């Protein structure tokens, strides 16, 4: 007995295969965020990769894809438009120091961004490449005001009242970024050295460091990202 397949079924299967292949090729063809020209990799180690994003007024990025858990920190007050591939543009306001986290593990994002403001957009994207602790869920935060927490990291915000020369030790990998203010000094107790952090700049602090901060300028706001 000869069994034949329906042409309709074969055609449907062929279309499903074609759509699947094209969808896969579309994703693979997108630029990773780290390769988009405005996303400059300025620091990378085992635990994190820091992308420093600058965009002049009226500029628009290329379409790029986010697949890595990331912490974002605006360092300018900027209105932007964002377009997810295949969808309409939407507008939002970036506010200095208002950090957020997105895992991207279950919601891969392919989009492009345009600067609608008359000033330059500055935002950082901290891609979390690896955990520091073997059991991140068991880690307690440092004794700083907690800005946000997720499965990968802590974020803290230190303002003038928190700069009390408090010595910190036993931390995970830290990225310190000064959102506002000036004359912020990092003191490495073990190395007996100091480093200045300027407004809009960053400092990587190695895991296990012993340190404290001092601030002499007006209205400092320091954002600390700690990898669990």
C-alpha positions, 0 to 999 in steps of 0.5 A, spaced: 500 500 500 502 506 497 502 512 502 502 519 500 502 526 503 497 531 502 500 537 498 497 542 503 501 539 509 507 539 505 507 546 503 505 548 511 511 544 513 515 548 508 513 555 510 514 553 517 521 551 516 522 557 511 520 562 517 524 558 522 530 559 518 529 566 516 527 568 524 534 565 526 538 568 521 535 575 522 537 574 530 544 572 528 545 578 523 544 583 528 550 587 531 551 585 539 551 591 543 558 591 544 559 592 536 554 597 535 559 603 534 556 608 539 557 602 545 564 603 546 567 597 550 572 601 556 572 595 561 572 588 561 574 582 565 571 575 567 565 578 571 563 584 567 563 588 561 562 596 561 559 599 555 560 607 555 554 609 550 555 616 547 550 619 542 550 626 540 543 630 539 539 627 533 543 621 532 540 614 531 544 608 533 544 601 528 539 596 530 543 591 535 541 586 540 541 585 547 542 578 550 546 579 556 544 581 563 545 588 564 545 594 569 544 601 565 545 607 568 544 614 565 549 619 566 545 625 562 538 627 562 536 626 555 529 624 552 530 618 547 526 614 542 527 607 542 524 602 536 524 595 537 525 591 530 518 591 527 514 595 532 513 603 532 517 608 536 516 609 543 519 615 547 522 615 554 526 620 559 533 618 561 534 621 568 541 621 571 542 616 576 536 612 575 539 605 574 535 599 572 536 592 570 534 587 565 536 580 564 535 579 557 535 571 558 528 570 556 526 577 553 532 578 548 531 585 545 533 587 538 532 595 537 535 602 535 535 608 539 535 615 537 537 622 541 531 627 541 534 632 546 539 638 544 544 635 549 549 629 548 546 622 551 551 619 556 549 612 559 553 606 561 551 598 560 554 594 564 554 587 562 554 581 567 558 576 564 559 571 570 557 571 577 563 572 583 560 567 588 558 560 587 551 561 591 549 568 589 542 568 592 546 567 599 550 574 599 548 579 603 548 587 601 554 592 603 552 597 608 550 602 603 543 604 601 540 599 596 538 602 590 536 595 587 537 588 587 536 582 582 539 575 581 545 577 579 547 584 582 546 589 588 546 597 586 547 602 591 546 609 591 551 613 596 549 621 597 553 626 602 550 623 608 553 616 606 560 618 606 562 617 613 569 614 611 566 607 613 571 602 611 568 596 607 571 589 606 569 583 603 565 585 597 564 582 590 567 585 584 564 593 584 563 598 579 563 605 582 560 611 577 559 618 579 553 620 577 553 627 580 558 632 584 565 632 584 572 631 588 570 624 590 576 620 592 577 612 593 581 610 598 584 603 598 586 601 605 591 595 603 594 598 598 595 605 601 593 609 595 587 614 593 584 615 586 579 620 584 572 619 581 570 624 576 563 626 574 560 621 569 567 617 570 567 610 573 572 606 577 573 598 577 574 595 584 577 588 585 573 583 589 575 583 596 578 590 596 578 594 603 576 601 602 572 607 603 570 614 600 571 621 601 567 627 598 569 634 598 564 637 593 557 639 593 551 634 592 555 627 590 551 621 588 555 615 587 552 609 584 555 602 586 554 596 582 556 589 585 556 583 582 554 577 586 
